[in-house]
Amino acid sequence: MIQRNIIIWDKLNLEEKQKVLTRPHLKNSNLVSQTVSSIINDVKQFGDKAIKKYTRIFDKLEIENFLLNQENVSIDSINIKNNVKNSILIAFKNIELFHKLKNKLKKEVETQPGIKCSRLVLPIQSVGLYVPGGSTSLFSTALMLAIPAKIAKCKNIVICSPPPISRELLYVAKLCGVHKVFQVGGAQAIAGLTFGTETIPKVDKIFGPGNVYVTEAKLQVSKSFYNVDIDMIAGPSELLILADYTANPEFIVADLFSQAEHGPSSQVLLVTSCKKIATLTLSILLKKLEFFSDVHVIRKSIMNSRIIYSESMEECISIVNRYGPEHLIIQTNSPKKELSNINNAGSIFLGKWSPVSAGDYASGTNHVLPTSGSVNTRSGLSVSDFQKQITVQELSKQGLKNLSSTIQTLAKQEKMNEHSNAVQIRIDSFNLLKENYDI
C-alpha cells in the first residue's frame, strides 16, 4: 500500500526508526541463483554455443554473430539525429573533463634520505562493460563506464549489451574508443566475459549495473576462483531529498518520480524539518500519482516511498547519514552548510536547481554509484577503478645502512631471522667494500 501518512520521526522508538529506514527486500530467490549458476556453467563448458542458446531463450533472437562488425558500428553510429548526437558530445565532454581531474596522483616521495618510494599507476589491461538494455538502450551508462576506462588507458575495452543494439550506443562506443561491442545480455554475458568464449574475450574486471540475473552472475563469478573482479553489486536506485521550508514541493515530487522511474524496487524518501513542506509534497504526490496505472513502474516504486518529518534539521541530517542514500538532493536555504555535516551519500546535488537527472546524464559526475547502504565504505565509479597501483622502492647504500637497524630489530622481534639476514648480508658487503677500497 502507498504510504499516505507523514512519518513523525521524533515520536518513533528505536525499532520503529530502524523499520522506516529499511530498504525494500529484493526478490532474489533460490530460483534466480540456480538459474544463473546453470547459465555460468553452460557458458564455461560450451562457450559461444551456450551464449547463442540463452540469447534465443531470453532475447527471442537468433544471432549467428554477436560481435558487431566495426564497419557496421561506424555506419550505424553516424545515422543519429543531430540533436541527440550533440547532446551526447556535450555529456561526453563534461564527463571526460571531470574524470580527468581525478587522475592526478603524486608519483614519488623520499621517506628519509636515500629511500625513495613511488607508485606506478597502471591501467587494468582488459575490462568488460555491461550496458543494460531491455525496454530501452541505456547508452548513458556506456558513457559513464567507457570514458573513465578510456582515460585510464585500458588496453582492451569491450561492451556487452542485450540485442538489439541502438545506434546511440554504437556512437558512444566509437566516441569512447571501445574496441569491441557484443550484442549479448544477461547472466550469459557476464559468464562470457569471465571465462572467454570462441568470440568473447576473457576480461580482468567487469563493470556495470543490470537486472537481478546480471547482479547475481556478477556476485557468483566474483566469489569464485575465476580470476575476475567486479566493480560493485548495484542494487535498486535510491533517492533521499533533504528539505527545509524554502524547498519547492513541485520540484521534490518531480525528483521523487524521476528516480522511482528506474524500477519497481527503487526507493525514494523525503526528509524535512518543515511540516508544511511534508504536507504539500504528499498532497501533490498523491494527486499526480493518479495519472499512473496500478501496473506502472512509478506507482509500484512509490509504494516503497517515505515522507519523514523531524522538527530539527540536525536530526534530519542524522537520518540522512544513517540511511546513506545513493543520491542525495539538498533543497535547503543553505545547502553548503548542510553539506558540511553529510558523511554518507553516493552523489550529492546541492540546491533546488540541481536535479539527479543532471548527474544521471550530463553534468560530468558518474552515475554508477554504491547502493543499499554501501556508501558508508564505497565511492562512485571513477578512473581509479580502472587502474591498479604497484608500489616501488629504491634504497641507496646509505639509505639501507640508515634503516638497517630498524628493519633488523623488527624482523628479529617477529622471529623472522632470514628477513634480518637479507639486510645484514648487504651491510657486511658494504663494510667489506669500504675496508678493501677505503671508501
Backbone hydrogen bonds in HBPLUS format (Angstrom, degrees):
<---DONOR---> <-ACCEPTOR-->    atom                        ^
c    i                          cat <-CA-CA->   ^        H-A-AA   ^      H-
h    n   atom  resd res      DA  || num        DHA   H-A  angle D-A-AA Bond
n    s   type  num  typ     dist DA aas  dist angle  dist       angle   num
A0007-ILE N   A0307-ILE O   2.81 MM 300  6.06 171.6  1.81 169.9 167.4     1
A0309-TYR N   A0007-ILE O   2.77 MM 302  5.99 173.1  1.78 166.0 165.8     2
A0011-LYS N   A0008-ILE O   3.11 MM   3  5.79 159.4  2.15 118.7 125.0     3
A0009-TRP N   A0309-TYR O   2.91 MM 300  5.81 147.7  2.01 150.2 160.3     4
A0012-LEU N   A0009-TRP O   3.06 MM   3  5.49 167.0  2.07 117.1 121.3     5
A0017-LYS N   A0013-ASN O   2.95 MM   4  6.20 156.7  2.00 157.3 164.4     6
A0018-GLN N   A0014-LEU O   3.06 MM   4  6.27 157.5  2.11 147.3 152.9     7
A0019-LYS N   A0015-GLU O   3.08 MM   4  6.32 152.5  2.16 143.0 150.3     8
A0020-VAL N   A0016-GLU O   3.00 MM   4  6.24 155.0  2.07 148.7 154.7     9
A0021-LEU N   A0017-LYS O   3.24 MM   4  6.50 150.9  2.33 146.5 152.8    10
A0022-THR N   A0019-LYS O   3.21 MM   3  5.15 161.2  2.25 102.1 107.4    11
A0032-VAL N   A0029-SER O   3.12 MM   3  5.39 122.1  2.47 101.4 113.5    12
A0033-SER N   A0029-SER O   3.27 MM   4  6.67 163.9  2.30 149.5 152.9    13
A0034-GLN N   A0030-ASN O   2.80 MM   4  5.99 162.2  1.84 154.0 158.8    14
A0035-THR N   A0031-LEU O   2.86 MM   4  5.95 159.2  1.90 147.6 153.9    15
A0036-VAL N   A0032-VAL O   2.95 MM   4  6.09 167.2  1.96 153.9 157.2    16
A0037-SER N   A0033-SER O   2.98 MM   4  6.11 158.9  2.02 144.0 150.4    17
A0038-SER N   A0034-GLN O   2.99 MM   4  6.17 154.2  2.06 145.6 151.9    18
A0039-ILE N   A0035-THR O   3.01 MM   4  6.33 154.9  2.08 148.1 154.9    19
A0040-ILE N   A0036-VAL O   2.89 MM   4  6.13 168.2  1.90 159.0 161.6    20
A0041-ASN N   A0037-SER O   3.06 MM   4  6.23 164.1  2.09 146.9 150.9    21
A0042-ASP N   A0038-SER O   2.97 MM   4  6.13 153.3  2.04 144.2 152.0    22
A0043-VAL N   A0039-ILE O   2.95 MM   4  6.20 164.5  1.97 157.6 160.7    23
A0044-LYS N   A0040-ILE O   2.96 MM   4  6.14 158.2  2.00 148.6 155.3    24
A0045-GLN N   A0041-ASN O   3.03 MM   4  6.19 149.3  2.13 142.3 149.6    25
A0046-PHE N   A0042-ASP O   2.70 MM   4  5.75 169.7  1.71 160.2 163.8    26
A0047-GLY N   A0043-VAL O   2.85 MM   4  4.60 144.0  1.98 123.8 128.4    27
A0050-ALA N   A0047-GLY O   3.03 MM   3  5.58 126.3  2.33 113.6 125.5    28
A0051-ILE N   A0047-GLY O   3.16 MM   4  6.50 157.9  2.21 148.8 155.6    29
A0052-LYS N   A0048-ASP O   2.90 MM   4  6.16 163.7  1.93 159.7 162.1    30
A0053-LYS N   A0049-LYS O   3.09 MM   4  6.29 152.3  2.17 138.6 146.5    31
A0054-TYR N   A0050-ALA O   2.98 MM   4  6.26 164.0  2.00 158.2 160.3    32
A0055-THR N   A0051-ILE O   2.95 MM   4  6.14 145.5  2.07 145.5 155.7    33
A0056-ARG N   A0052-LYS O   2.99 MM   4  6.17 152.9  2.07 145.0 151.8    34
A0057-ILE N   A0053-LYS O   3.00 MM   4  6.31 150.9  2.08 142.7 151.0    35
A0058-PHE N   A0054-TYR O   2.85 MM   4  5.83 172.8  1.85 147.4 149.8    36
A0059-ASP N   A0055-THR O   2.90 MM   4  5.10 140.6  2.05 124.1 136.8    37
A0183-GLN N   A0066-PHE O   2.79 MM 117  5.05 154.2  1.85 146.4 151.5    38
A0068-LEU N   A0181-VAL O   2.89 MM 113  5.68 171.4  1.90 171.3 174.2    39
A0072-ASN N   A0069-ASN O   2.96 MM   3  5.50 119.0  2.34 112.0 125.9    40
A0073-VAL N   A0069-ASN O   3.00 MM   4  6.32 154.3  2.07 150.0 158.2    41
A0074-SER N   A0070-GLN O   2.99 MM   4  6.22 159.8  2.03 147.0 150.9    42
A0075-ILE N   A0071-GLU O   3.06 MM   4  6.33 164.4  2.09 149.4 153.4    43
A0076-ASP N   A0072-ASN O   2.83 MM   4  5.87 172.1  1.84 155.3 157.9    44
A0077-SER N   A0073-VAL O   2.98 MM   4  5.94 150.5  2.07 142.1 150.3    45
A0078-ILE N   A0075-ILE O   3.17 MM   3  5.43 146.0  2.29 103.0 112.8    46
A0080-ILE N   A0078-ILE O   2.82 MM   2  5.68 140.3  1.98 105.4  93.8    47
A0084-VAL N   A0081-LYS O   3.11 MM   3  5.38 121.9  2.46 103.4 117.4    48
A0085-LYS N   A0081-LYS O   2.96 MM   4  6.25 165.7  1.98 158.7 163.2    49
A0086-ASN N   A0082-ASN O   2.84 MM   4  5.99 163.6  1.87 152.8 157.0    50
A0087-SER N   A0083-ASN O   3.08 MM   4  6.13 149.9  2.17 134.4 142.5    51
A0088-ILE N   A0084-VAL O   2.95 MM   4  6.23 155.6  2.01 150.9 157.5    52
A0089-LEU N   A0085-LYS O   2.97 MM   4  6.25 156.3  2.03 147.7 154.3    53
A0090-ILE N   A0086-ASN O   3.02 MM   4  6.29 152.5  2.09 146.0 152.4    54
A0091-ALA N   A0087-SER O   3.01 MM   4  6.24 165.6  2.04 149.6 153.6    55
A0092-PHE N   A0088-ILE O   2.77 MM   4  5.94 159.1  1.81 151.3 158.0    56
A0093-LYS N   A0089-LEU O   2.97 MM   4  6.13 161.1  2.01 145.1 149.4    57
A0094-ASN N   A0090-ILE O   3.06 MM   4  6.32 164.9  2.08 152.9 156.2    58
A0095-ILE N   A0091-ALA O   2.91 MM   4  6.04 168.7  1.93 157.4 160.8    59
A0096-GLU N   A0092-PHE O   2.89 MM   4  5.94 163.0  1.92 151.0 156.4    60
A0097-LEU N   A0093-LYS O   2.98 MM   4  6.05 159.4  2.02 144.6 150.5    61
A0098-PHE N   A0094-ASN O   3.06 MM   4  6.24 164.8  2.09 148.8 152.3    62
A0099-HIS N   A0095-ILE O   3.03 MM   4  6.18 168.0  2.05 150.9 154.4    63
A0100-LYS N   A0096-GLU O   2.95 MM   4  6.03 146.9  2.06 147.8 156.1    64
A0102-LYS N   A0099-HIS O   3.23 MM   3  5.30 138.3  2.42  96.8 107.7    65
A0103-ASN N   A0100-LYS O   3.11 MM   3  5.26 161.8  2.14 112.0 114.4    66
A0119-ARG N   A0107-LYS O   3.16 MM  12  5.70 148.6  2.26 151.0 156.0    67
A0109-VAL N   A0117-CYS O   2.81 MM   8  5.43 157.5  1.86 158.8 166.6    68
A0117-CYS N   A0109-VAL O   2.82 MM   8  5.43 174.0  1.83 167.9 166.4    69
A0111-THR N   A0115-ILE O   3.07 MM   4  5.93 123.0  2.41 148.3 162.7    70
A0115-ILE N   A0112-GLN O   2.91 MM   3  5.54 150.8  1.99 155.8 153.7    71
A0396-SER N   A0114-GLY O   2.90 MM 282  5.11 160.7  1.94 148.0 153.7    72
A0116-LYS N   A0394-GLU O   3.01 MM 278  5.30 175.8  2.01 153.0 153.4    73
A0394-GLU N   A0116-LYS O   2.86 MM 278  5.30 156.5  1.91 153.5 161.2    74
A0118-SER N   A0392-VAL O   2.72 MM 274  5.06 165.8  1.74 152.6 156.4    75
A0392-VAL N   A0118-SER O   2.86 MM 274  5.06 164.7  1.89 140.4 140.3    76
A0120-LEU N   A0390-ILE O   2.68 MM 270  4.96 170.3  1.69 160.8 157.5    77
A0390-ILE N   A0120-LEU O   2.82 MM 270  4.96 161.7  1.85 145.6 151.9    78
A0122-LEU N   A0388-LYS O   2.92 MM 266  5.44 158.3  1.96 164.8 168.3    79
A0388-LYS N   A0122-LEU O   2.78 MM 266  5.44 159.3  1.82 161.8 169.0    80
A0124-ILE N   A0386-PHE O   2.88 MM 262  5.63 164.3  1.90 145.9 141.8    81
A0156-ASN N   A0125-GLN O   2.83 MM  31  6.13 148.4  1.93 164.5 169.8    82
A0204-ASP N   A0126-SER O   2.83 MM  78  5.35 155.9  1.89 130.7 138.2    83
A0127-VAL N   A0156-ASN O   2.91 MM  29  6.33 162.0  1.94 171.4 177.4    84
A0158-VAL N   A0127-VAL O   3.09 MM  31  6.48 165.4  2.12 163.2 167.9    85
A0128-GLY N   A0205-LYS O   2.92 MM  77  6.29 164.4  1.94 158.2 163.1    86
A0207-PHE N   A0128-GLY O   2.84 MM  79  6.18 162.5  1.87 168.3 173.2    87
A0129-LEU N   A0158-VAL O   2.78 MM  29  6.09 168.2  1.79 160.4 164.6    88
A0160-CYS N   A0129-LEU O   2.94 MM  31  6.23 159.7  1.98 155.9 158.3    89
A0130-TYR N   A0207-PHE O   2.76 MM  77  5.99 169.2  1.77 153.4 157.3    90
A0131-VAL N   A0160-CYS O   3.01 MM  29  6.32 165.0  2.04 159.8 164.6    91
A0138-LEU N   A0132-PRO O   3.41 MM   6  6.02 169.5  2.42 154.9 156.9    92
A0141-THR N   A0138-LEU O   2.99 MM   3  5.71 144.4  2.12 117.5 125.5    93
A0142-ALA N   A0139-PHE O   3.04 MM   3  5.02 124.6  2.36  93.7 108.2    94
A0143-LEU N   A0139-PHE O   3.26 MM   4  6.73 147.1  2.37 144.5 152.2    95
A0144-MET N   A0140-SER O   3.15 MM   4  6.51 158.0  2.20 145.7 150.9    96
A0145-LEU N   A0141-THR O   2.99 MM   4  6.19 142.0  2.13 145.2 154.8    97
A0146-ALA N   A0142-ALA O   2.78 MM   4  5.68 166.7  1.79 151.9 156.7    98
A0147-ILE N   A0143-LEU O   3.15 MM   4  5.74 161.7  2.19 139.7 144.4    99
A0150-LYS N   A0146-ALA O   2.82 MM   4  5.99 149.3  1.92 147.4 155.6   100
A0151-ILE N   A0147-ILE O   2.91 MM   4  6.22 161.3  1.95 156.5 161.5   101
A0152-ALA N   A0148-PRO O   2.92 MM   4  6.00 151.9  2.00 141.0 148.7   102
A0154-CYS N   A0149-ALA O   3.20 MM   5  5.77 177.5  2.20 164.2 164.1   103
A0153-LYS N   A0150-LYS O   3.03 MM   3  5.02 145.6  2.16  98.4 109.1   104
A0179-HIS N   A0157-ILE O   2.79 MM  22  5.42 141.0  1.94 145.4 158.1   105
A0159-ILE N   A0180-LYS O   2.94 MM  21  6.42 157.3  1.99 154.1 161.2   106
A0182-PHE N   A0159-ILE O   2.78 MM  23  6.07 164.1  1.80 159.1 164.6   107
A0161-SER N   A0182-PHE O   3.10 MM  21  6.52 154.4  2.17 164.7 172.5   108
A0170-LEU N   A0166-SER O   3.21 MM   4  6.54 156.4  2.27 145.1 151.3   109
A0171-TYR N   A0167-ARG O   2.86 MM   4  6.14 149.5  1.95 148.3 157.2   110
A0172-VAL N   A0168-GLU O   2.97 MM   4  6.25 159.4  2.01 149.3 154.2   111
A0173-ALA N   A0169-LEU O   2.91 MM   4  6.15 157.8  1.95 147.1 153.7   112
A0174-LYS N   A0170-LEU O   2.97 MM   4  6.20 157.6  2.02 145.7 150.9   113
A0175-LEU N   A0171-TYR O   2.91 MM   4  6.10 160.8  1.95 150.2 156.0   114
A0176-CYS N   A0172-VAL O   2.92 MM   4  6.07 148.8  2.02 150.2 157.7   115
A0178-VAL N   A0173-ALA O   2.92 MM   5  5.04 163.4  1.95 156.7 154.8   116
A0177-GLY N   A0174-LYS O   3.32 MM   3  5.29 162.1  2.35 101.6 106.8   117
A0189-ALA N   A0186-GLY O   3.07 MM   3  5.54 137.4  2.25 108.6 118.9   118
A0191-ALA N   A0187-ALA O   2.91 MM   4  6.19 157.3  1.96 151.2 157.9   119
A0192-GLY N   A0188-GLN O   2.91 MM   4  6.01 154.1  1.97 138.9 146.2   120
A0193-LEU N   A0189-ALA O   2.99 MM   4  6.24 159.2  2.04 150.9 155.5   121
A0194-THR N   A0190-ILE O   3.02 MM   4  6.17 133.2  2.25 136.3 149.1   122
A0194-THR N   A0191-ALA O   3.10 MM   3  4.96 127.0  2.39  91.5 106.0   123
A0195-PHE N   A0191-ALA O   3.02 MM   4  6.27 166.0  2.04 162.5 162.0   124
A0196-GLY N   A0192-GLY O   2.74 MM   4  5.07 142.9  1.87 135.8 148.2   125
A0203-VAL N   A0193-LEU O   2.90 MM  10  5.61 161.8  1.93 162.5 157.3   126
A0197-THR N   A0200-ILE O   2.75 MM   3  5.04 161.6  1.78 147.1 152.8   127
A0229-ASP N   A0204-ASP O   2.98 MM  25  6.31 161.2  2.01 139.4 144.9   128
A0206-ILE N   A0229-ASP O   2.85 MM  23  6.30 154.5  1.91 145.4 150.2   129
A0231-ASP N   A0206-ILE O   3.04 MM  25  6.42 135.6  2.24 164.0 166.3   130
A0215-THR N   A0211-ASN O   2.90 MM   4  6.13 169.2  1.91 162.0 165.3   131
A0216-GLU N   A0212-VAL O   2.91 MM   4  5.92 156.8  1.96 137.1 144.0   132
A0217-ALA N   A0213-TYR O   2.92 MM   4  6.04 153.0  1.99 140.3 148.1   133
A0218-LYS N   A0214-VAL O   2.92 MM   4  6.20 160.5  1.95 152.8 157.5   134
A0219-LEU N   A0215-THR O   2.98 MM   4  6.20 156.1  2.03 146.0 153.0   135
A0220-GLN N   A0216-GLU O   2.89 MM   4  6.14 160.4  1.93 150.6 155.4   136
A0221-VAL N   A0217-ALA O   2.96 MM   4  6.17 171.0  1.97 157.9 159.6   137
A0222-SER N   A0218-LYS O   3.05 MM   4  6.01 148.9  2.15 141.4 149.8   138
A0223-LYS N   A0219-LEU O   3.22 MM   4  6.34 135.2  2.44 140.8 150.8   139
A0267-GLN N   A0237-SER O   3.04 MM  30  6.58 155.1  2.10 157.2 163.5   140
A0327-HIS N   A0238-GLU O   3.25 MM  89  6.10 137.5  2.44 124.0 136.0   141
A0239-LEU N   A0267-GLN O   3.07 MM  28  6.59 148.5  2.17 152.9 159.6   142
A0269-LEU N   A0239-LEU O   2.83 MM  30  6.25 150.3  1.92 151.1 161.1   143
A0240-LEU N   A0327-HIS O   3.01 MM  87  6.36 154.1  2.08 148.9 156.0   144
A0329-ILE N   A0240-LEU O   3.05 MM  89  6.49 156.5  2.11 149.3 156.8   145
A0241-ILE N   A0269-LEU O   2.85 MM  28  6.25 156.1  1.91 147.7 154.8   146
A0271-VAL N   A0241-ILE O   2.84 MM  30  6.07 173.8  1.84 167.1 167.5   147
A0242-LEU N   A0329-ILE O   2.80 MM  87  6.14 166.3  1.82 173.1 175.3   148
A0331-GLN N   A0242-LEU O   2.78 MM  89  6.00 151.4  1.86 163.6 173.3   149
A0243-ALA N   A0271-VAL O   3.01 MM  28  6.38 158.6  2.06 150.6 155.9   150
A0273-SER N   A0243-ALA O   3.21 MM  30  6.76 150.6  2.30 157.6 163.2   151
A0244-ASP N   A0331-GLN O   3.25 MM  87  6.82 143.8  2.39 153.8 149.5   152
A0247-ALA N   A0244-ASP O   3.22 MM   3  5.80 170.4  2.23 121.1 123.9   153
A0251-PHE N   A0248-ASN O   3.06 MM   3  5.34 118.2  2.46 105.3 119.7   154
A0252-ILE N   A0248-ASN O   3.00 MM   4  6.32 157.2  2.05 152.2 159.6   155
A0253-VAL N   A0249-PRO O   2.99 MM   4  6.23 165.8  2.01 151.5 153.2   156
A0254-ALA N   A0250-GLU O   3.08 MM   4  6.27 162.3  2.11 145.9 151.2   157
A0255-ASP N   A0251-PHE O   2.91 MM   4  6.17 156.8  1.97 153.0 159.0   158
A0256-LEU N   A0252-ILE O   2.87 MM   4  6.15 156.5  1.92 152.5 159.7   159
A0257-PHE N   A0253-VAL O   2.91 MM   4  6.13 164.3  1.94 154.8 158.3   160
A0258-SER N   A0254-ALA O   2.96 MM   4  6.12 148.3  2.06 140.2 149.5   161
A0259-GLN N   A0255-ASP O   3.27 MM   4  6.53 150.8  2.36 147.5 152.1   162
A0260-ALA N   A0256-LEU O   2.99 MM   4  6.14 149.5  2.08 144.6 154.3   163
A0261-GLU N   A0257-PHE O   2.99 MM   4  6.06 132.9  2.21 142.5 152.6   164
A0262-HIS N   A0259-GLN O   3.16 MM   3  5.62 164.8  2.19 111.4 115.9   165
A0263-GLY N   A0260-ALA O   3.41 MM   3  6.24 153.3  2.49 118.8 122.4   166
A0266-SER N   A0263-GLY O   3.07 MM   3  5.44 164.8  2.09 114.8 119.5   167
A0306-ARG N   A0268-VAL O   3.19 MM  38  6.78 141.9  2.35 144.6 153.8   168
A0270-LEU N   A0306-ARG O   2.92 MM  36  6.35 154.4  1.98 152.9 161.4   169
A0308-ILE N   A0270-LEU O   2.74 MM  38  6.07 171.8  1.75 170.0 170.7   170
A0272-THR N   A0308-ILE O   2.93 MM  36  6.38 163.0  1.96 166.4 170.8   171
A0310-SER N   A0272-THR O   3.06 MM  38  6.39 159.8  2.10 155.0 160.6   172
A0278-ALA N   A0274-CYS O   3.16 MM   4  6.49 157.5  2.21 150.0 156.4   173
A0279-THR N   A0275-LYS O   2.97 MM   4  6.22 161.1  2.01 150.8 155.2   174
A0280-LEU N   A0276-LYS O   2.90 MM   4  6.09 170.3  1.91 155.7 158.2   175
A0281-THR N   A0277-ILE O   2.93 MM   4  5.92 162.2  1.96 146.5 152.1   176
A0282-LEU N   A0278-ALA O   3.06 MM   4  6.20 161.5  2.09 146.8 151.6   177
A0283-SER N   A0279-THR O   3.04 MM   4  6.22 158.8  2.08 147.9 153.9   178
A0284-ILE N   A0280-LEU O   2.95 MM   4  6.20 166.6  1.97 155.5 158.3   179
A0285-LEU N   A0281-THR O   2.86 MM   4  5.95 163.0  1.89 151.4 156.9   180
A0286-LEU N   A0282-LEU O   2.99 MM   4  6.12 169.1  2.00 151.6 153.7   181
A0287-LYS N   A0283-SER O   3.13 MM   4  6.26 154.2  2.20 143.1 150.4   182
A0288-LYS N   A0284-ILE O   2.94 MM   4  6.14 164.5  1.96 155.8 159.3   183
A0289-LEU N   A0285-LEU O   2.89 MM   4  5.93 140.6  2.04 144.5 156.1   184
A0290-GLU N   A0287-LYS O   3.38 MM   3  5.72 151.9  2.46 102.4 109.7   185
A0291-PHE N   A0288-LYS O   3.15 MM   3  5.82 163.2  2.18 115.7 120.5   186
A0292-PHE N   A0289-LEU O   3.03 MM   3  5.56 162.9  2.06 115.2 120.7   187
A0296-HIS N   A0293-SER O   3.08 MM   3  5.27 156.0  2.14 107.1 114.7   188
A0300-LYS N   A0296-HIS O   3.10 MM   4  6.43 158.5  2.15 154.5 161.0   189
A0301-SER N   A0297-VAL O   2.92 MM   4  6.09 157.9  1.97 147.2 153.5   190
A0302-ILE N   A0298-ILE O   2.88 MM   4  6.05 158.1  1.93 152.8 158.3   191
A0303-MET N   A0300-LYS O   3.25 MM   3  5.50 145.4  2.37 100.1 109.9   192
A0304-ASN N   A0301-SER O   2.82 MM   3  5.62 161.7  1.86 122.8 128.6   193
A0305-SER N   A0302-ILE O   2.91 MM   3  4.87 163.1  1.94 108.7 111.9   194
A0316-CYS N   A0312-SER O   3.07 MM   4  6.41 148.9  2.17 141.2 150.3   195
A0317-ILE N   A0313-MET O   2.92 MM   4  6.21 156.2  1.98 150.9 156.0   196
A0318-SER N   A0314-GLU O   3.03 MM   4  6.28 147.8  2.14 138.1 147.4   197
A0319-ILE N   A0315-GLU O   2.98 MM   4  6.32 145.4  2.11 144.3 152.9   198
A0320-VAL N   A0316-CYS O   3.06 MM   4  6.45 154.1  2.13 146.2 152.9   199
A0321-ASN N   A0317-ILE O   3.01 MM   4  6.34 166.2  2.02 155.8 157.6   200
A0322-ARG N   A0318-SER O   2.93 MM   4  6.06 145.4  2.05 141.0 151.2   201
A0323-TYR N   A0319-ILE O   2.90 MM   4  6.08 156.0  1.96 152.3 157.7   202
A0324-GLY N   A0320-VAL O   2.80 MM   4  5.89 169.4  1.81 159.6 163.2   203
A0346-GLY N   A0325-PRO O   2.95 MM  21  6.43 145.3  2.07 148.1 155.9   204
A0347-SER N   A0326-GLU O   2.93 MM  21  6.38 131.4  2.17 146.5 161.2   205
A0328-LEU N   A0347-SER O   2.95 MM  19  6.27 151.8  2.03 161.8 165.0   206
A0349-PHE N   A0328-LEU O   2.74 MM  21  6.11 154.8  1.80 161.0 166.3   207
A0330-ILE N   A0349-PHE O   2.90 MM  19  6.22 164.5  1.92 162.0 163.7   208
A0351-GLY N   A0330-ILE O   2.86 MM  21  5.72 147.6  1.97 157.3 155.4   209
A0337-LYS N   A0334-SER O   2.95 MM   3  5.44 136.1  2.14 113.7 125.8   210
A0338-GLU N   A0334-SER O   3.37 MM   4  6.84 154.2  2.44 150.7 157.7   211
A0339-LEU N   A0335-PRO O   2.86 MM   4  6.08 149.3  1.96 144.0 153.8   212
A0340-SER N   A0336-LYS O   3.32 MM   4  6.47 144.9  2.45 136.9 142.1   213
A0341-ASN N   A0338-GLU O   2.98 MM   3  5.55 158.3  2.02 115.9 122.9   214
A0342-ILE N   A0339-LEU O   3.07 MM   3  5.23 168.9  2.08 112.6 116.0   215
A0354-SER N   A0351-GLY O   3.32 MM   3  5.76 154.1  2.39 119.2 118.9   216
A0358-ALA N   A0355-PRO O   3.11 MM   3  5.79 150.2  2.20 115.4 121.4   217
A0359-GLY N   A0356-VAL O   3.00 MM   3  5.37 115.6  2.43 108.6 122.8   218
A0360-ASP N   A0356-VAL O   2.92 MM   4  6.19 149.4  2.02 153.5 163.4   219
A0361-TYR N   A0357-SER O   3.17 MM   4  6.26 131.3  2.42 139.1 148.4   220
A0361-TYR N   A0358-ALA O   3.34 MM   3  5.50 141.4  2.50  97.3 107.1   221
A0362-ALA N   A0358-ALA O   2.85 MM   4  5.59 136.8  2.04 144.0 156.7   222
A0363-SER N   A0358-ALA O   2.87 MM   5  5.24 157.4  1.92 141.0 138.6   223
A0381-LEU N   A0368-VAL O   2.95 MM  13  5.64 168.7  1.96 169.2 171.7   224
A0374-SER N   A0371-THR O   3.00 MM   3  5.62 167.9  2.02 122.4 125.7   225
A0376-ASN N   A0373-GLY O   3.47 MM   3  6.45 171.9  2.48 121.3 122.2   226
A0377-THR N   A0374-SER O   3.09 MM   3  5.87 159.6  2.13 119.6 123.8   227
A0378-ARG N   A0374-SER O   2.89 MM   4  5.86 146.3  2.00 151.2 161.3   228
A0385-ASP N   A0382-SER O   3.06 MM   3  5.65 148.9  2.16 114.3 122.4   229
A0386-PHE N   A0383-VAL O   2.88 MM   3  5.48 154.7  1.94 118.5 126.5   230
A0387-GLN N   A0384-SER O   3.13 MM   3  4.99 160.7  2.17 104.6 107.1   231
A0400-LEU N   A0396-SER O   2.91 MM   4  6.19 158.0  1.96 155.8 159.2   232
A0401-LYS N   A0397-LYS O   2.96 MM   4  6.21 161.1  1.99 148.5 154.4   233
A0402-ASN N   A0398-GLN O   2.89 MM   4  6.06 158.1  1.94 149.2 154.3   234
A0403-LEU N   A0399-GLY O   3.18 MM   4  6.34 142.6  2.32 137.6 147.2   235
A0403-LEU N   A0400-LEU O   3.12 MM   3  5.12 122.7  2.47  94.3 108.9   236
A0404-SER N   A0400-LEU O   2.74 MM   4  5.60 123.8  2.05 148.3 163.2   237
A0407-ILE N   A0403-LEU O   3.06 MM   4  6.36 166.6  2.08 161.1 164.8   238
A0408-GLN N   A0404-SER O   2.91 MM   4  6.03 173.9  1.91 159.1 161.0   239
A0409-THR N   A0405-SER O   2.94 MM   4  5.97 156.4  2.00 145.2 151.9   240
A0410-LEU N   A0406-THR O   3.13 MM   4  6.31 167.4  2.15 151.9 154.8   241
A0411-ALA N   A0407-ILE O   2.91 MM   4  6.10 159.4  1.96 151.6 158.2   242
A0412-LYS N   A0408-GLN O   2.93 MM   4  5.97 167.5  1.95 148.3 151.9   243
A0413-GLN N   A0409-THR O   3.06 MM   4  6.15 153.6  2.14 142.8 150.4   244
A0414-GLU N   A0410-LEU O   3.20 MM   4  6.45 140.6  2.37 139.4 148.6   245
A0414-GLU N   A0411-ALA O   3.16 MM   3  5.25 128.1  2.44  96.4 109.5   246
A0416-MET N   A0411-ALA O   2.84 MM   5  5.05 172.9  1.85 150.4 148.0   247
A0415-LYS N   A0412-LYS O   2.88 MM   3  4.66 155.3  1.94 100.7 107.5   248
A0419-HIS N   A0416-MET O   3.13 MM   3  5.57 134.8  2.34 106.9 118.5   249
A0421-ASN N   A0417-ASN O   2.90 MM   4  6.21 149.5  1.99 143.4 152.8   250
A0422-ALA N   A0418-GLU O   2.99 MM   4  6.12 148.6  2.09 140.8 146.9   251
A0423-VAL N   A0420-SER O   3.15 MM   3  5.39 137.7  2.34 100.9 112.3   252
A0424-GLN N   A0420-SER O   2.94 MM   4  6.23 163.3  1.97 149.5 154.8   253
A0425-ILE N   A0421-ASN O   2.87 MM   4  5.94 165.7  1.89 158.7 159.1   254
A0426-ARG N   A0423-VAL O   3.09 MM   3  5.44 130.0  2.35 105.0 117.8   255
A0427-ILE N   A0423-VAL O   3.08 MM   4  6.44 154.2  2.15 149.8 157.8   256
A0428-ASP N   A0424-GLN O   2.82 MM   4  6.06 162.9  1.85 158.3 162.3   257
A0429-SER N   A0425-ILE O   3.09 MM   4  6.15 151.1  2.18 130.6 138.5   258
A0430-PHE N   A0426-ARG O   2.86 MM   4  6.06 153.6  1.93 144.9 152.5   259
A0431-ASN N   A0427-ILE O   2.87 MM   4  6.11 156.8  1.92 149.0 155.1   260
A0432-LEU N   A0428-ASP O   2.84 MM   4  6.03 155.5  1.90 147.9 154.8   261
A0433-LEU N   A0429-SER O   2.97 MM   4  6.09 160.5  2.01 145.6 150.8   262
A0434-LYS N   A0430-PHE O   3.02 MM   4  6.22 148.2  2.12 138.7 147.8   263
A0435-GLU N   A0431-ASN O   2.92 MM   4  6.22 150.0  2.01 144.9 152.6   264
A0436-ASN N   A0432-LEU O   2.94 MM   4  6.18 166.3  1.96 155.5 158.6   265
A0437-TYR N   A0433-LEU O   3.03 MM   4  6.04 154.1  2.10 144.6 151.1   266
A0438-ASP N   A0434-LYS O   2.74 MM   4  5.09 109.6  2.23 132.6 143.9   267
A0439-ILE N   A0434-LYS O   3.05 MM   5  4.46 135.6  2.25 113.5 124.5   268
